[in-house]
Amino acid sequence: MTIETVRFGQVDLTTCDREPIHVPGSIQPHGVLLVVNRHSQVVVQYAGNTRLLLGIEPGHTLGCSLPDLFEEPMLRPLIAHLQTAEQSADPIILLDLSPRSGQLMLTATFHIQGELALIELEPARASRTASGNPLTQVKTMLAALQSTTEVEACCRAATQQVRAAIGFSRVMVYQFLHDGSGKVIVEDKEDSLGSFLNLHYPASDIPQQAQALYKRSWLRLIPDTHYTPEPLVPAALGPNGAPLDMSFCALRSVSPLHLSYLRNMGVRASMSLSIMIGDTLWGLIVCHNGTARHVAPDLRLACELFAQLFSLQLDARIANAAAQRRAEHQRAQAALAKNLLLTQDIATELVSGKITLLDLISAGGAAILLGGKLHMLGQTPSADAIDDLVAWLKTLEQPVVATFQLGAVFAPAMPWAATACGLLTISLSHQPGDYVMWFRPEVVRRVNWAGDPRKQAEDGPHGPLIMPRTSFVPHTQDIQHQSLPWDLVDLEMAHVFRLWLLETVLRQIADATRQEREAAFTRQSMLMAELDHRVKNTLANIQALVRQTKTQAHSLEEFALGLEMRIRAMAHAHDLLGETSRQGASIRRLIEEELAPFRSGKINNSVICGADFLLLSKAAMPFTMVMHELISNAAKYGALSTAAGNIDIAWSRAPGTGDLVLTWKECNGPPVAPPTRRGFGSVVIERSLLHELKGSGTLTFLPDGVGCILTIPAAYIVHEETQETAYV
């Protein structure tokens, strides 16, 4: 079988989404890339003007060691990081690195790929004032977001702060829409420039592999779109000739098609920052400049950290808007529940009562098929058309189906566009086929594209080649055969209503007394309130982590790493709670998840002993944060920082009270002395359980190792899962 190779920049009509942009084989010429063996510190591959930045002829670069190229003592931190750093996409920045032969002070940015270190060198900024300090810069930029409450205002403040920081002539927030296209929702620009505000761009302008790269790497800079790439020497490494993965290289050369696209727009310099909501690429902060402009690595790192924290801030505002809609849905569902308790005909009440299906989810019409009887409300297709639709839905066998262009997935629905271009349906049973359906009519949207969105193609040696647009004059188009899209909140409310209808209303009306039905409704309301409470608590926890980590951090890298690890610990606890539908989380697995990164390759470095219990969700989060602080401190300073060190962790139920008592003891680690000041870890360990659970956490600093005793009240223990076991 022959496998086609897609060459960088040579994209035909069938391979547009497979252009290998992560392995371009070249860099942008404003810096030098050194690929170094971590152990020998020898250069095995390079690219860029080594003569200018390093004072060494290109032909002499391969085989040089880092001590040959850079002066002490500035070289020591770089070598130390290379010898100890684990593989990570997160860049490490060293400022003011002095080459032995070059005339310029350099800034080094590097990350690890297995046995290789990818070191990127760029000229350092001539001066760095206090306001140019990355942490100070980020704090200043974040402060401008605090007063905003709406999504658009938050995005507008972000564009203003980024533009003020980097000095580009235009900064925009570009949001990905439901159909894959994008739209400029806010911009901050020089007065002399024309506006891109509200212009749309087709999905093909940012193909899938580019979006995947934006998810992996938060920032991409092109100081000059007219650059000539500097190739890697040699072109490939190893006996198999594998190309170098440059996904996380700031100097990575970009697609020639994209460069042509930018030049056609009149853009000479470009920088993009990702906006991530969870695991979803929500949009981009796009920066354009009419002249070539470089952004120094330390300022880029500040912008990258700002983009990450801005994403959290934006997520909070989106969540707040969604919470308001959930509250409205909850009120409507509560009123509907009271009415349904008094009726014997659920379907009739849902379409003709005081509160109907259209009060739950916004739509033009709705229908419910229950027990073979069809009831309709508002603008809907005919009864015969709904019969055909139900027959199709049965073939899907999905509890919830949503589409904003029904005719595209079910061709017979095309004539129904005036009433049913959009469909959201929940299944109550497969046989005989009970469904609740909401319909939305076609909404013809007039879209102003930034140029004709249709891709132009020219003949090439491998077939038609897609060419970048040469004109960005606004192009108006009417988008047909689509309804307003169903968003995530619509889908969430449909799921909630389906479960409520199945598990609460139908079951309670059939099997329970009126008092039991009222109690079930009260529990449902409490669950909805608890959901809102947990969302608010999670946001508050993240804000507290950011604030406390910031006050304890001594560098930008320490701040970013500390924040990431603490949020990751929270995520592990949430995952374990999710496995039991939030009934509880295994204490043993909470400990194992936190210890796992430090057990690899080490034998008998920890002993865990105790019967397994489920902790209630309220106890799982503070317990996880306490264990994270104990383990991370042990890895940095205590028993886990040495090969001979070990930790004993044991727990049991206290006689009489049933409280859970856990003991932590470190041995054979570095000598221990009581700390001179209280750090964030001590505060978490001693106060977290007390404030949140009325428990306790006590630290002791004995010469042979740190000790800790944790107590969690019995009220937060669900049940015993397994008999007591011990393992190493």
C-alpha positions as CSV (number, residue, x, y, z in Angstrom):
1,M,0.0,0.0,0.0
2,T,1.3,3.4,-0.9
3,I,1.0,6.2,1.7
4,E,0.9,9.7,0.3
5,T,3.2,12.3,1.8
6,V,1.7,15.8,2.2
7,R,4.5,18.3,1.7
8,F,4.6,21.5,3.7
9,G,2.8,24.2,1.8
10,Q,1.7,21.9,-1.1
11,V,-1.9,21.4,-0.2
12,D,-4.4,20.0,-2.7
13,L,-8.2,20.1,-2.4
14,T,-8.3,16.8,-0.5
15,T,-5.4,17.3,1.9
16,C,-5.9,20.8,3.2
17,D,-6.5,19.5,6.8
18,R,-3.3,17.4,6.6
19,E,-0.6,20.0,5.9
20,P,2.2,19.0,8.3
21,I,2.5,22.4,10.0
22,H,4.1,20.8,13.2
23,V,7.2,19.5,11.2
24,P,8.1,22.3,8.9
25,G,11.8,21.5,8.9
26,S,12.7,25.2,9.3
27,I,12.5,28.2,11.6
28,Q,11.8,31.9,11.4
29,P,15.1,33.8,11.0
30,H,14.9,36.1,14.0
31,G,16.5,33.5,16.3
32,V,18.6,30.3,16.4
33,L,17.4,26.8,17.3
34,L,19.8,24.4,18.9
35,V,18.8,20.7,19.2
36,V,21.0,19.3,22.0
37,N,21.6,15.9,23.5
38,R,20.6,16.4,27.1
39,H,23.4,14.2,28.5
40,S,26.4,15.1,26.3
41,Q,25.2,18.7,25.8
42,V,26.3,18.5,22.2
43,V,24.5,20.2,19.3
44,V,23.1,17.5,17.0
45,Q,20.9,19.8,14.8
46,Y,20.5,23.5,14.4
47,A,18.9,26.3,12.3
48,G,19.3,30.0,12.1
49,N,22.0,32.7,11.9
50,T,24.6,31.3,14.3
51,R,27.1,33.8,13.0
52,L,25.1,36.7,14.2
53,L,23.8,35.4,17.6
54,L,26.6,33.0,18.6
55,G,29.6,34.3,16.7
56,I,30.2,30.9,15.1
57,E,30.2,29.9,11.5
58,P,27.3,27.6,10.6
59,G,29.6,24.9,9.4
60,H,31.2,24.6,12.8
61,T,28.0,24.5,14.9
62,L,27.3,20.8,14.7
63,G,29.3,18.9,17.4
64,C,29.8,22.0,19.6
65,S,29.0,21.5,23.3
66,L,27.1,24.1,25.3
67,P,30.3,25.1,27.3
68,D,31.9,25.8,23.9
69,L,29.1,28.3,23.1
70,F,28.2,30.1,26.4
71,E,30.0,31.7,29.3
72,E,29.9,30.7,32.9
73,P,28.2,31.3,35.3
74,M,25.1,32.0,33.2
75,L,25.4,28.6,31.6
76,R,25.0,26.7,34.8
77,P,21.2,27.1,35.2
78,L,20.7,25.9,31.6
79,I,22.7,22.7,32.1
80,A,21.0,22.1,35.5
81,H,17.6,22.3,33.9
82,L,18.7,20.0,31.0
83,Q,19.9,17.3,33.5
84,T,16.8,17.4,35.8
85,A,13.8,18.6,33.8
86,E,11.2,16.1,32.7
87,Q,9.7,16.0,29.3
88,S,7.2,18.9,29.0
89,A,5.8,21.2,26.5
90,D,5.9,24.1,29.0
91,P,8.8,26.3,28.1
92,I,11.6,27.3,30.5
93,I,13.1,30.8,30.0
94,L,16.6,31.9,31.0
95,L,17.3,35.6,30.6
96,D,20.6,37.2,29.8
97,L,22.6,34.2,28.4
98,S,26.0,35.4,27.2
99,P,27.7,33.6,24.2
100,R,31.4,33.3,24.2
101,S,31.9,34.7,20.7
102,G,28.7,36.7,20.0
103,Q,28.1,40.4,20.7
104,L,24.5,40.2,21.8
105,M,23.0,39.1,25.1
106,L,20.5,36.3,24.5
107,T,17.3,34.9,26.0
108,A,17.0,31.2,25.9
109,T,13.7,29.3,25.8
110,F,13.8,25.6,25.9
111,H,11.7,22.5,26.4
112,I,12.4,18.8,26.5
113,Q,11.6,16.0,24.0
114,G,12.9,12.7,25.3
115,E,16.7,12.7,25.1
116,L,16.7,16.0,23.3
117,A,16.5,19.6,24.4
118,L,15.2,22.2,21.9
119,I,16.9,25.5,22.8
120,E,15.6,28.6,21.1
121,L,17.8,31.7,21.3
122,E,16.7,35.3,20.6
123,P,18.3,38.7,21.3
124,A,17.4,39.8,24.8
125,R,15.5,43.0,25.4
126,A,17.8,46.0,25.8
127,S,16.3,47.0,29.1
128,R,13.7,45.6,31.5
129,T,12.0,48.0,33.9
130,A,9.8,47.0,36.8
131,S,6.8,47.3,34.6
132,G,8.4,45.0,32.2
133,N,8.7,42.2,34.7
134,P,6.5,39.4,33.4
135,L,4.6,38.8,36.7
136,T,4.0,42.5,37.2
137,Q,2.9,42.7,33.6
138,V,0.4,39.9,34.0
139,K,-1.0,41.4,37.3
140,T,-1.5,44.7,35.6
141,M,-3.3,43.1,32.7
142,L,-5.5,41.0,34.9
143,A,-6.5,43.9,37.0
144,A,-8.3,45.4,34.0
145,L,-10.6,42.3,33.8
146,Q,-11.8,42.4,37.3
147,S,-14.4,45.1,36.8
148,T,-16.0,43.4,33.9
149,T,-19.0,41.1,34.3
150,E,-20.1,40.4,30.7
151,V,-18.3,38.3,28.1
152,E,-18.0,41.1,25.5
153,A,-16.7,43.6,28.1
154,C,-14.1,41.0,29.3
155,C,-12.9,40.4,25.8
156,R,-12.7,44.1,25.0
157,A,-10.6,44.7,28.1
158,A,-8.3,41.8,27.1
159,T,-7.7,43.2,23.6
160,Q,-6.8,46.6,25.1
161,Q,-4.4,45.1,27.6
162,V,-2.6,42.9,25.0
163,R,-2.3,45.7,22.6
164,A,-0.9,48.0,25.2
165,A,1.6,45.3,26.2
166,I,2.9,44.5,22.8
167,G,2.3,47.7,20.8
168,F,0.6,46.1,17.7
169,S,-1.7,48.2,15.6
170,R,-4.7,45.8,15.8
171,V,-5.8,43.3,18.4
172,M,-9.0,41.3,18.0
173,V,-10.9,38.5,19.8
174,Y,-11.9,35.9,17.2
175,Q,-14.6,33.5,18.3
176,F,-15.3,30.1,16.7
177,L,-19.0,29.7,15.9
178,H,-21.3,26.7,16.0
179,D,-20.8,25.9,12.3
180,G,-17.0,26.0,12.5
181,S,-16.7,29.5,11.0
182,G,-15.3,32.4,13.0
183,K,-16.2,36.0,13.8
184,V,-14.4,39.0,15.1
185,I,-16.4,40.0,18.2
186,V,-14.3,42.8,19.6
187,E,-11.2,44.7,18.4
188,D,-8.8,47.5,19.6
189,K,-7.0,49.3,16.8
190,E,-5.3,52.4,15.5
191,D,-7.8,55.0,14.3
192,S,-6.4,55.0,10.8
193,L,-7.2,51.3,10.2
194,G,-10.4,50.0,8.8
195,S,-12.5,47.8,11.1
196,F,-12.7,44.0,11.0
197,L,-15.4,44.0,13.7
198,N,-18.3,41.5,13.1
199,L,-16.6,40.2,10.0
200,H,-16.9,36.4,9.5
201,Y,-14.3,33.9,8.3
202,P,-14.9,30.4,6.9
203,A,-13.9,27.3,8.9
204,S,-11.3,26.5,6.2
205,D,-9.3,29.6,7.1
206,I,-8.1,27.8,10.3
207,P,-8.0,24.1,9.3
208,Q,-8.3,21.3,11.8
209,Q,-4.6,20.6,12.3
210,A,-4.0,24.3,13.0
211,Q,-6.7,24.3,15.6
212,A,-5.2,21.2,17.2
213,L,-1.8,23.1,17.4
214,Y,-3.5,26.1,19.0
215,K,-4.8,23.7,21.7
216,R,-1.3,22.4,22.4
217,S,0.6,25.7,22.2
218,W,-0.9,28.8,23.6
219,L,1.0,31.4,21.5
220,R,2.3,31.8,18.0
221,L,4.4,34.8,16.8
222,I,5.4,35.8,13.2
223,P,7.5,39.0,13.5
224,D,7.8,39.4,9.8
225,T,5.5,37.7,7.2
226,H,8.1,38.4,4.5
227,Y,10.8,36.2,6.1
228,T,12.9,33.6,4.4
229,P,12.9,30.3,6.4
230,E,16.1,29.0,7.9
231,P,16.3,25.2,7.3
232,L,17.2,22.6,10.0
233,V,20.7,21.2,9.5
234,P,20.7,18.2,9.1
235,A,17.2,18.0,7.8
236,A,16.3,14.9,10.0
237,L,17.8,13.0,12.9
238,G,18.3,9.3,13.5
239,P,18.6,6.3,11.2
240,N,14.9,6.5,10.2
241,G,15.2,10.2,9.2
242,A,12.2,11.3,11.4
243,P,11.4,15.0,11.1
244,L,11.7,17.1,14.2
245,D,8.4,17.8,16.0
246,M,8.4,21.6,16.5
247,S,4.8,21.9,17.9
248,F,6.1,23.9,20.9
249,C,8.8,25.9,19.3
250,A,8.2,29.6,19.2
251,L,10.6,29.9,16.2
252,R,8.7,27.2,14.2
253,S,8.2,28.3,10.6
254,V,4.6,28.6,9.5
255,S,2.7,27.5,6.4
256,P,3.6,29.4,3.2
257,L,-0.1,29.5,2.5
258,H,-0.8,31.2,5.8
259,L,2.0,33.7,5.2
260,S,0.5,34.5,1.8
261,Y,-2.9,34.9,3.5
262,L,-1.5,37.4,6.0
263,R,0.5,39.3,3.3
264,N,-2.7,39.6,1.2
265,M,-4.4,41.2,4.3
266,G,-1.5,43.8,4.5
267,V,-0.3,42.2,7.7
268,R,3.5,42.3,8.3
269,A,3.6,40.9,11.9
270,S,1.2,38.6,13.6
271,M,0.7,37.1,17.0
272,S,-2.1,34.7,18.2
273,L,-3.1,33.6,21.7
274,S,-5.4,30.7,22.3
275,I,-8.6,31.1,24.3
276,M,-9.4,27.7,25.9
277,I,-12.7,27.0,27.7
278,G,-12.0,23.6,29.3
279,D,-10.7,21.4,26.5
280,T,-12.4,23.4,23.8
281,L,-10.7,26.1,21.6
282,W,-13.2,28.8,22.1
283,G,-11.4,31.5,20.1
284,L,-8.2,33.4,19.6
285,I,-6.7,36.8,20.5
286,V,-5.3,37.8,17.1
287,C,-2.7,40.6,16.9
288,H,-1.8,42.3,13.6
289,N,0.8,44.9,12.8
290,G,1.5,46.7,9.5
291,T,5.2,46.7,10.0
292,A,7.6,44.0,11.2
293,R,7.6,43.7,15.0
294,H,9.2,41.3,17.4
295,V,7.9,40.4,20.8
296,A,10.6,39.4,23.3
297,P,10.4,35.9,24.9
298,D,9.7,37.1,28.5
299,L,6.9,39.4,27.3
300,R,5.5,36.5,25.2
301,L,5.5,34.3,28.3
302,A,3.6,37.1,30.2
303,C,1.0,37.2,27.3
304,E,0.7,33.5,27.3
305,L,0.1,33.3,31.0
306,F,-2.4,36.2,30.6
307,A,-4.2,34.2,27.9
308,Q,-4.5,31.2,30.3
309,L,-5.8,33.3,33.2
310,F,-8.1,35.3,30.8
311,S,-9.5,32.0,29.6
312,L,-10.4,31.1,33.2
313,Q,-12.0,34.6,33.7
314,L,-14.0,34.2,30.5
315,D,-15.1,30.7,31.5
316,A,-16.4,32.1,34.8
317,R,-18.4,34.8,33.0
318,I,-19.8,32.3,30.5
319,A,-20.7,30.0,33.4
320,N,-22.4,32.8,35.2
321,A,-24.6,33.6,32.1
322,A,-25.4,29.9,31.8
323,A,-26.2,29.7,35.5
324,Q,-28.8,32.4,35.1
325,R,-30.4,30.4,32.3
326,R,-30.3,27.3,34.4
327,A,-32.0,29.2,37.2
328,E,-34.8,30.3,34.9
329,H,-35.2,26.7,33.7
330,Q,-35.2,25.5,37.3
331,R,-38.0,27.9,38.2
332,A,-40.1,26.8,35.2
333,Q,-39.5,23.1,36.0
334,A,-40.4,23.7,39.6
335,A,-43.7,25.3,38.6
336,L,-44.3,22.6,36.0
337,A,-43.7,19.9,38.7
338,K,-46.4,21.3,40.9
339,N,-48.9,21.3,38.1
340,L,-48.0,17.7,37.0
341,L,-48.6,16.4,40.5
342,L,-52.2,17.5,40.2
343,T,-52.9,16.0,36.8
344,Q,-53.5,12.5,35.4
345,D,-52.5,13.5,31.8
346,I,-48.9,14.5,31.7
347,A,-48.7,15.0,27.9
348,T,-51.7,17.4,27.9
349,E,-50.3,19.4,30.8
350,L,-46.9,19.7,29.0
351,V,-48.4,21.3,25.9
352,S,-51.5,23.2,27.3
353,G,-50.8,23.9,31.0
354,K,-49.7,27.2,32.5
355,I,-46.1,26.0,32.1
356,T,-45.4,24.2,28.9
357,L,-42.4,22.7,27.0
358,L,-41.8,26.1,25.4
359,D,-41.2,27.6,28.8
360,L,-38.5,25.1,29.5
361,I,-36.5,25.5,26.3
362,S,-36.8,28.3,23.8
363,A,-38.3,27.0,20.5
364,G,-41.0,27.8,17.9
365,G,-42.9,24.6,18.6
366,A,-42.9,21.4,20.6
367,A,-44.5,18.0,20.5
368,I,-44.7,15.0,22.9
369,L,-45.5,11.5,21.8
370,L,-46.4,9.4,24.9
371,G,-48.2,6.1,24.9
372,G,-48.9,6.3,21.2
373,K,-50.7,9.7,21.5
374,L,-49.2,12.8,19.9
375,H,-49.7,16.3,21.4
376,M,-48.4,19.4,19.6
377,L,-47.8,23.0,20.6
378,G,-46.8,26.1,18.5
379,Q,-45.4,25.8,15.0
380,T,-44.6,22.1,14.2
381,P,-44.6,19.8,11.2
382,S,-47.7,17.8,10.5
383,A,-48.6,14.7,12.4
384,D,-47.6,12.5,9.4
385,A,-44.3,14.3,9.2
386,I,-43.6,13.7,12.9
387,D,-44.4,10.0,12.4
388,D,-41.7,9.9,9.7
389,L,-39.4,11.8,12.0
390,V,-40.0,9.4,14.9
391,A,-39.3,6.4,12.7
392,W,-35.9,7.9,11.9
393,L,-35.2,8.8,15.5
394,K,-35.7,5.1,16.5
395,T,-32.9,4.1,14.1
396,L,-30.5,6.4,16.0
397,E,-31.1,5.0,19.4
398,Q,-29.8,8.1,21.2
399,P,-31.3,9.6,24.3
400,V,-30.8,13.2,23.1
401,V,-30.6,14.3,19.4
402,A,-29.9,17.9,18.4
403,T,-29.3,19.6,15.1
404,F,-29.6,23.1,13.7
405,Q,-29.9,21.9,10.1
406,L,-32.3,18.9,10.2
407,G,-32.6,18.7,6.4
408,A,-28.8,18.0,6.1
409,V,-29.1,14.8,8.2
410,F,-32.7,13.8,7.4
411,A,-33.5,14.7,3.8
412,P,-37.3,14.3,4.1
413,A,-37.3,17.2,6.5
414,M,-36.1,19.7,4.0
415,P,-39.6,20.9,3.1
416,W,-40.3,21.5,6.8
417,A,-37.7,24.2,7.1
418,A,-40.2,26.9,7.9
419,T,-41.2,25.1,11.2
420,A,-38.5,22.5,11.8
421,C,-35.1,23.4,10.5
422,G,-33.8,22.8,14.0
423,L,-34.6,19.8,16.2
424,L,-33.9,18.9,19.8
425,T,-35.5,15.7,21.0
426,I,-35.3,13.5,24.1
427,S,-36.2,9.8,24.1
428,L,-38.3,8.5,26.9
429,S,-38.4,4.9,25.6
430,H,-37.4,3.1,22.4
431,Q,-40.5,0.9,22.4
432,P,-43.2,1.9,21.8
433,G,-41.3,5.2,21.0
434,D,-42.0,8.0,23.4
435,Y,-40.3,11.3,22.6
436,V,-40.4,15.0,23.6
437,M,-39.4,17.3,20.6
438,W,-38.7,21.0,20.3
439,F,-38.6,22.6,16.8
440,R,-36.9,25.8,15.7
441,P,-37.7,27.5,12.3
442,E,-35.2,28.4,9.6
443,V,-33.4,31.7,10.3
444,V,-31.8,33.2,7.2
445,R,-28.6,34.9,8.4
446,R,-27.0,37.6,6.4
447,V,-23.3,37.2,7.0
448,N,-20.5,39.7,6.1
449,W,-17.5,37.6,5.2
450,A,-14.0,39.1,5.1
451,G,-13.7,38.5,1.4
452,D,-15.4,35.7,-0.7
453,P,-15.2,32.6,1.5
454,R,-14.9,30.3,-1.5
455,K,-11.4,28.9,-1.9
456,Q,-9.7,29.6,-5.2
457,A,-7.6,26.8,-6.7
458,E,-4.9,26.7,-9.3
459,D,-3.4,23.8,-11.2
460,G,-0.3,22.3,-9.6
461,P,2.0,19.3,-10.1
462,H,-0.1,17.2,-7.7
463,G,-3.5,18.4,-8.7
464,P,-5.4,21.6,-7.9
465,L,-3.8,23.7,-5.2
466,I,-5.8,25.8,-2.8
467,M,-4.7,29.4,-2.9
468,P,-5.1,32.0,-0.2
469,R,-7.6,34.8,-0.8
470,T,-6.3,37.9,-2.3
471,S,-9.2,40.2,-1.5
472,F,-10.8,40.8,1.9
473,V,-13.4,43.3,0.8
474,P,-16.6,42.4,2.8
475,H,-18.7,39.8,0.9
476,T,-22.3,39.5,1.9
477,Q,-24.0,36.1,1.8
478,D,-27.4,34.7,3.1
479,I,-27.0,31.5,5.0
480,Q,-30.1,29.3,4.5
481,H,-31.4,26.0,5.8
482,Q,-30.2,26.6,9.4
483,S,-32.0,27.5,12.6
484,L,-30.6,29.2,15.7
485,P,-28.2,26.6,17.2
486,W,-28.9,24.6,20.3
487,D,-26.1,25.6,22.7
488,L,-24.6,23.6,25.6
489,V,-27.1,25.0,28.1
490,D,-30.0,23.9,25.9
491,L,-28.5,20.4,25.7
492,E,-27.8,20.3,29.4
493,M,-31.4,21.4,30.2
494,A,-32.8,18.7,27.9
495,H,-30.7,16.0,29.7
496,V,-31.9,17.3,33.1
497,F,-35.5,17.4,32.0
498,R,-35.3,13.9,30.5
499,L,-33.9,12.5,33.7
500,W,-36.4,14.4,35.8
501,L,-39.3,13.3,33.6
502,L,-38.2,9.7,33.7
503,E,-36.9,9.2,37.2
504,T,-39.0,11.7,39.1
505,V,-42.3,12.6,37.6
506,L,-43.3,9.4,35.8
507,R,-42.0,7.1,38.5
508,Q,-43.4,9.2,41.3
509,I,-46.8,9.7,39.8
510,A,-47.1,5.9,39.1
511,D,-45.7,4.5,42.4
512,A,-45.7,7.0,45.2
513,T,-48.2,8.9,47.3
514,R,-48.6,12.7,47.1
515,Q,-46.3,13.3,50.1
516,E,-43.6,11.1,48.5
517,R,-43.9,13.1,45.2
518,E,-43.5,16.4,47.1
519,A,-40.4,15.0,48.8
520,A,-39.0,13.9,45.5
521,F,-39.5,17.4,44.1
522,T,-37.7,18.9,47.1
523,R,-34.8,16.6,46.6
524,Q,-34.6,17.7,42.9
525,S,-34.6,21.3,43.9
526,M,-31.8,20.7,46.4
527,L,-29.8,18.9,43.7
528,M,-30.1,21.8,41.4
529,A,-29.1,24.2,44.1
530,E,-26.2,21.9,45.0
531,L,-25.1,22.0,41.4
532,D,-25.0,25.8,41.4
533,H,-23.2,25.7,44.7
534,R,-20.5,23.4,43.5
535,V,-19.9,25.5,40.4
536,K,-19.5,28.6,42.5
537,N,-17.2,26.7,45.0
538,T,-15.0,25.4,42.1
539,L,-14.6,29.0,40.8
540,A,-13.8,30.2,44.3
541,N,-11.2,27.5,44.8
542,I,-9.5,28.4,41.5
543,Q,-9.4,32.0,42.4
544,A,-8.0,31.2,45.8
545,L,-5.3,28.9,44.2
546,V,-4.3,31.7,41.8
547,R,-4.1,34.2,44.7
548,Q,-2.2,32.0,47.1
549,T,0.2,30.6,44.5
550,K,0.9,34.1,43.3
551,T,1.9,35.3,46.7
552,Q,4.2,32.3,47.3
553,A,5.9,32.2,43.9
554,H,9.4,33.6,43.4
555,S,9.3,33.4,39.6
556,L,6.9,33.2,36.7
557,E,7.8,29.6,36.0
558,E,7.3,28.6,39.7
559,F,3.9,30.4,39.6
560,A,2.8,28.6,36.5
561,L,4.0,25.2,37.6
562,G,2.5,25.5,41.1
563,L,-0.9,26.6,39.7
564,E,-1.0,23.9,37.1
565,M,-0.2,21.1,39.6
566,R,-2.7,22.3,42.2
567,I,-5.5,22.5,39.5
568,R,-4.5,19.1,38.3
569,A,-4.9,17.7,41.8
570,M,-8.4,19.2,41.9
571,A,-9.2,17.6,38.5
572,H,-8.1,14.2,39.7
573,A,-10.5,14.4,42.7
574,H,-13.3,15.5,40.4
575,D,-12.6,12.6,38.1
576,L,-12.8,10.1,40.9
577,L,-16.1,11.7,42.2
578,G,-17.5,11.4,38.7
579,E,-16.9,7.7,38.6
580,T,-19.3,7.2,41.4
581,S,-21.8,9.8,40.2
582,R,-20.4,12.1,43.0
583,Q,-21.4,9.6,45.8
584,G,-17.9,9.7,47.0
585,A,-14.2,9.2,46.2
586,S,-11.9,6.4,47.3
587,I,-9.3,7.5,49.8
588,R,-6.9,5.0,48.5
589,R,-7.2,6.1,44.9
590,L,-7.0,9.8,45.9
591,I,-3.6,9.0,47.5
592,E,-2.5,6.8,44.7
593,E,-3.3,9.4,42.0
594,E,-1.1,12.0,43.8
595,L,1.7,9.6,44.5
596,A,1.8,8.0,41.0
597,P,4.3,10.5,39.4
598,F,6.8,9.8,42.2
599,R,6.6,6.0,42.3
600,S,7.8,5.4,38.7
601,G,11.2,3.6,38.7
602,K,11.5,3.7,42.5
603,I,11.0,0.6,44.7
604,N,9.6,0.6,48.2
605,N,9.6,4.4,48.5
606,S,6.1,4.4,50.1
607,V,3.9,2.1,52.1
608,I,0.1,2.7,52.1
609,C,-1.9,0.8,54.7
610,G,-5.6,1.0,55.6
611,A,-9.1,-0.1,54.7
612,D,-10.5,1.7,51.7
613,F,-13.3,4.2,52.4
614,L,-15.4,6.6,50.2
615,L,-15.1,10.2,51.2
616,L,-18.1,12.4,50.5
617,S,-17.5,15.0,47.7
618,K,-17.3,17.8,50.2
619,A,-14.4,16.0,52.0
620,A,-12.6,14.7,48.9
621,M,-11.5,18.1,47.6
622,P,-9.8,19.5,50.7
623,F,-8.3,16.0,51.5
624,T,-6.8,15.9,47.9
625,M,-5.3,19.4,48.3
626,V,-3.7,18.4,51.6
627,M,-2.2,15.2,50.1
628,H,-1.0,17.2,47.1
629,E,0.9,19.6,49.4
630,L,2.4,16.8,51.5
631,I,3.5,14.8,48.5
632,S,4.8,17.8,46.5
633,N,6.8,19.1,49.5
634,A,8.2,15.6,50.1
635,A,9.2,15.5,46.4
636,K,10.9,18.9,46.7
637,Y,12.5,18.8,50.1
638,G,11.7,15.5,51.9
639,A,11.8,11.8,51.6
640,L,10.7,11.6,47.9
641,S,13.6,13.8,46.9
642,T,16.2,11.1,47.6
643,A,16.5,7.5,46.4
644,A,16.7,6.1,49.9
645,G,13.7,8.1,51.3
646,N,10.4,6.4,52.0
647,I,7.0,7.4,53.3
648,D,4.5,5.4,55.5
649,I,0.9,6.4,55.1
650,A,-1.7,4.6,57.3
651,W,-5.2,5.3,58.4
652,S,-8.0,3.8,60.4
653,R,-11.3,4.6,62.1
654,A,-11.0,6.0,65.7
655,P,-12.7,3.8,68.3
656,G,-15.9,5.4,69.6
657,T,-16.2,8.4,67.2
658,G,-15.6,6.5,64.0
659,D,-13.5,9.5,62.7
660,L,-10.9,8.8,60.0
661,V,-7.4,9.3,61.4
662,L,-4.5,9.3,58.9
663,T,-0.8,9.3,59.8
664,W,2.0,10.4,57.5
665,K,5.7,9.7,58.4
666,E,8.8,10.4,56.2
667,C,12.0,8.5,56.8
668,N,15.6,8.4,55.4
669,G,15.2,11.8,53.7
670,P,17.2,14.9,54.1
671,P,17.6,16.2,57.7
672,V,14.5,18.2,58.8
673,A,14.4,21.4,60.7
674,P,11.2,23.4,61.6
675,P,10.5,26.1,58.9
676,T,11.2,29.7,59.8
677,R,8.0,30.9,58.1
678,R,4.6,29.4,57.3
679,G,4.2,28.5,53.6
680,F,1.1,27.9,51.5
681,G,1.4,24.1,52.1
682,S,1.3,24.5,55.9
683,V,-1.7,26.8,55.7
684,V,-3.6,24.2,53.5
685,I,-2.7,21.3,55.7
686,E,-3.5,22.9,59.1
687,R,-6.5,25.0,58.1
688,S,-8.2,23.4,55.1
689,L,-9.7,20.5,57.0
690,L,-10.6,22.6,60.0
691,H,-12.4,25.3,58.1
692,E,-14.3,23.1,55.6
693,L,-14.9,19.9,57.6
694,K,-14.3,20.7,61.3
695,G,-11.4,18.2,61.2
696,S,-7.8,18.8,61.9
697,G,-4.3,18.6,60.4
698,T,-1.1,18.8,62.5
699,L,2.4,18.9,61.2
700,T,5.5,17.8,63.1
701,F,9.1,18.4,62.0
702,L,11.3,15.7,63.6
703,P,15.0,15.3,62.7
704,D,14.3,12.0,60.9
705,G,11.4,13.3,58.8
706,V,8.2,15.3,58.5
707,G,5.1,13.8,60.2
708,C,1.5,14.7,60.0
709,I,-1.8,13.5,61.6
710,L,-5.1,14.2,59.7
711,T,-8.5,13.7,61.2
712,I,-11.7,13.7,59.2
713,P,-15.1,13.5,61.0
714,A,-17.1,10.3,60.6
715,A,-19.9,12.3,59.0
716,Y,-17.9,12.6,55.8
717,I,-17.2,8.9,55.3
718,V,-19.7,7.0,53.0
719,H,-18.8,3.4,53.8
720,E,-16.0,0.9,54.0
721,E,-15.2,-0.6,50.6
722,T,-12.5,-3.2,51.2
723,Q,-10.7,-4.9,54.0
724,E,-7.4,-3.4,55.3
725,T,-4.5,-4.0,53.0
726,A,-1.0,-2.7,52.8
727,Y,1.3,-2.4,49.7
728,V,4.5,-0.7,48.7
